[in-house]
Each structure stands twice: as structure tokens, then as C-alpha cells.
Amino acid sequence: MLDRIEVGLVSADDAVVNFYTTVFEMDKLEVTEAGSGTVHRLRAGGTVLKVMVPKQPPAVAEPSGSFLAATGLRYLSFYVADGLDELVERGVAAGGRLQMGPIDIGPGKRLAIFADPDGNTLELVEGPS
């Protein structure tokens, strides 16, 4: 039986770790040194985001335009009860890029599409779950 799912990102350095801990106030868990690099684990609620920083710097992937332009794992969704505008401001200040919004998507729900400093697409949703 499945116990949990953790999502992993690969980054050239620790900057994206600082982005997620600053913007989303994620808790830093233990850091693991592996033969191939360093794995940072960040937690918010029951979700863990892993950031692998290889010893050999990886090639930087160029975004292929809209996250809707290709199949595969293309974006992460972050849900907040309120404070979307503040989250967007912190994200921009920490090196992220606002791509769309915030916009209203229904009664009491708002959405913003954002890119972290590595170009990973984030869907930020505000409102009741």
C-alpha cells in the first residue's frame, strides 16, 4: 500500500531551496549528502518537496513556453486559504516570475501562475479547499 508521494526537483544550486522556504515558509528537513549530490527536503503540511543539487551542475532546461504546451509533469499546485497577493509579492522579491494573475476563477477562489527561479511552473490557488 502506498505510504506517501514526494515530488523532486533538480537544481544547479541552493537558490531554489531558499525560494521555497522564503516564499511558502516550508520547513527544512534533514539534508542528505549522496554520492551524486545533495538532497534538500522541504515540508508543508503533509507534502514533501525534494530538491536535488547534483555535484556535477546539470544543464539548464529552457522552458518550452506555456506549461500546457507539452505532456508530462509540468506544474505544481499550491493551495492557500488567503494571502495570495502577499505570496505573489514574496515570490517576485525572491526571484520568481509572475506569468498570470491573480485572477478570479469562481466564488471566493483566485489563481496565479508563477515560475520559480529555475523556471518550474507553480499554480497558486487561494480559497476554500
MOHU-V22672 format. One record per pair of residues at least 24 apart in sequence whose C-alpha atoms are under 10 Angstrom apart, sorted by the first residue. I is the first residue (numbers start at 1). J is the second residue. D is the distance in whole Angstrom. If there is no record, write none. Layout:
i->I j->J d->D
i->I j->J d->D
//
This chain:
i->4 j->46 d->9
i->4 j->47 d->9
i->4 j->48 d->9
i->5 j->46 d->10
i->5 j->47 d->8
i->5 j->48 d->8
i->5 j->49 d->9
i->6 j->41 d->9
i->6 j->42 d->10
i->6 j->43 d->10
i->6 j->46 d->10
i->6 j->47 d->7
i->6 j->48 d->5
i->6 j->49 d->6
i->6 j->50 d->7
i->7 j->41 d->10
i->7 j->47 d->8
i->7 j->48 d->7
i->7 j->49 d->5
i->7 j->50 d->6
i->7 j->51 d->9
i->7 j->76 d->9
i->8 j->39 d->9
i->8 j->40 d->10
i->8 j->41 d->9
i->8 j->48 d->9
i->8 j->49 d->6
i->8 j->50 d->4
i->8 j->51 d->6
i->8 j->52 d->7
i->9 j->39 d->10
i->9 j->40 d->10
i->9 j->49 d->8
i->9 j->50 d->6
i->9 j->51 d->5
i->9 j->52 d->6
i->9 j->53 d->9
i->9 j->118 d->10
i->9 j->120 d->9
i->10 j->39 d->9
i->10 j->50 d->8
i->10 j->51 d->6
i->10 j->52 d->5
i->10 j->53 d->6
i->10 j->54 d->8
i->10 j->57 d->10
i->10 j->58 d->8
i->10 j->60 d->10
i->10 j->118 d->9
i->11 j->51 d->7
i->11 j->52 d->6
i->11 j->53 d->5
i->11 j->54 d->8
i->11 j->57 d->8
i->11 j->58 d->7
i->11 j->59 d->9
i->11 j->60 d->8
i->11 j->61 d->10
i->11 j->117 d->10
i->11 j->118 d->7
i->12 j->51 d->10
i->12 j->52 d->8
i->12 j->53 d->6
i->12 j->54 d->7
i->12 j->55 d->9
i->12 j->56 d->8
i->12 j->57 d->5
i->12 j->58 d->6
i->12 j->59 d->8
i->12 j->60 d->8
i->12 j->118 d->9
i->13 j->38 d->10
i->13 j->51 d->9
i->13 j->52 d->9
i->13 j->53 d->6
i->13 j->54 d->8
i->13 j->55 d->9
i->13 j->57 d->8
i->13 j->58 d->10
i->13 j->118 d->10
i->14 j->38 d->9
i->14 j->40 d->9
i->14 j->51 d->8
i->14 j->52 d->9
i->14 j->53 d->7
i->15 j->94 d->9
i->15 j->95 d->9
i->15 j->116 d->10
i->15 j->117 d->8
i->15 j->118 d->9
i->16 j->51 d->8
i->16 j->53 d->10
i->16 j->94 d->9
i->16 j->95 d->9
i->16 j->96 d->9
i->16 j->116 d->7
i->16 j->117 d->6
i->16 j->118 d->7
i->16 j->119 d->10
i->16 j->120 d->10
i->17 j->41 d->9
i->17 j->42 d->8
i->17 j->49 d->10
i->17 j->50 d->9
i->17 j->51 d->7
i->17 j->52 d->10
i->17 j->53 d->10
i->17 j->117 d->10
i->18 j->94 d->8
i->19 j->90 d->9
i->19 j->91 d->7
i->19 j->92 d->10
i->19 j->93 d->9
i->19 j->94 d->6
i->19 j->95 d->7
i->19 j->96 d->8
i->19 j->116 d->7
i->19 j->117 d->8
i->19 j->118 d->10
i->20 j->49 d->9
i->20 j->91 d->9
i->20 j->94 d->9
i->20 j->116 d->8
i->20 j->117 d->10
i->22 j->87 d->10
i->22 j->90 d->8
i->22 j->91 d->8
i->22 j->93 d->10
i->22 j->94 d->7
i->23 j->86 d->9
i->23 j->87 d->6
i->23 j->88 d->8
i->23 j->89 d->9
i->23 j->90 d->5
i->23 j->91 d->6
i->23 j->92 d->9
i->23 j->93 d->9
i->23 j->94 d->7
i->23 j->95 d->10
i->23 j->96 d->9
i->23 j->116 d->10
i->24 j->78 d->9
i->24 j->80 d->10
i->24 j->87 d->7
i->24 j->90 d->9
i->24 j->91 d->9
i->44 j->78 d->10
i->60 j->118 d->8
i->60 j->119 d->10
i->61 j->118 d->8
i->61 j->119 d->8
i->61 j->120 d->10
i->62 j->118 d->9
i->62 j->119 d->8
i->63 j->115 d->10
i->63 j->118 d->9
i->63 j->119 d->7
i->63 j->120 d->8
i->63 j->121 d->9
i->66 j->99 d->9
i->66 j->121 d->9
i->67 j->113 d->10
i->67 j->120 d->9
i->67 j->121 d->7
i->67 j->122 d->10
i->74 j->120 d->8
i->74 j->121 d->7
i->74 j->122 d->9
i->75 j->113 d->9
i->75 j->114 d->10
i->75 j->115 d->9
i->75 j->120 d->7
i->75 j->121 d->5
i->75 j->122 d->5
i->75 j->123 d->7
i->76 j->113 d->10
i->76 j->114 d->10
i->76 j->120 d->8
i->76 j->121 d->7
i->76 j->122 d->5
i->76 j->123 d->6
i->76 j->124 d->9
i->77 j->113 d->9
i->77 j->121 d->9
i->77 j->122 d->6
i->77 j->123 d->5
i->77 j->124 d->6
i->77 j->125 d->7
i->78 j->111 d->10
i->78 j->122 d->7
i->78 j->123 d->6
i->78 j->124 d->5
i->78 j->125 d->6
i->78 j->126 d->9
i->79 j->111 d->9
i->79 j->123 d->8
i->79 j->124 d->6
i->79 j->125 d->5
i->79 j->126 d->6
i->79 j->127 d->8
i->79 j->128 d->9
i->79 j->129 d->8
i->80 j->110 d->10
i->80 j->124 d->8
i->80 j->125 d->6
i->80 j->126 d->5
i->80 j->127 d->7
i->80 j->128 d->8
i->80 j->129 d->8
i->81 j->108 d->10
i->81 j->109 d->9
i->81 j->125 d->8
i->81 j->126 d->5
i->81 j->127 d->5
i->81 j->128 d->6
i->81 j->129 d->8
i->82 j->108 d->10
i->82 j->109 d->9
i->82 j->110 d->9
i->82 j->125 d->9
i->82 j->126 d->6
i->82 j->127 d->6
i->82 j->128 d->9
i->83 j->125 d->10
i->83 j->126 d->7
i->83 j->127 d->9
i->84 j->110 d->8
i->84 j->111 d->8
i->84 j->112 d->8
i->84 j->124 d->7
i->84 j->125 d->7
i->84 j->126 d->6
i->84 j->127 d->9
i->85 j->110 d->10
i->85 j->112 d->9
i->85 j->126 d->9
i->87 j->112 d->10
i->87 j->124 d->9
i->88 j->112 d->8
i->88 j->113 d->9
i->88 j->114 d->8
i->88 j->124 d->9
i->91 j->115 d->9
i->91 j->116 d->8
i->91 j->117 d->9
i->92 j->116 d->9
i->92 j->117 d->9
i->96 j->120 d->9
i->96 j->121 d->10
i->96 j->122 d->10
i->97 j->121 d->9
i->98 j->122 d->10
i->99 j->123 d->10
i->102 j->126 d->9
//
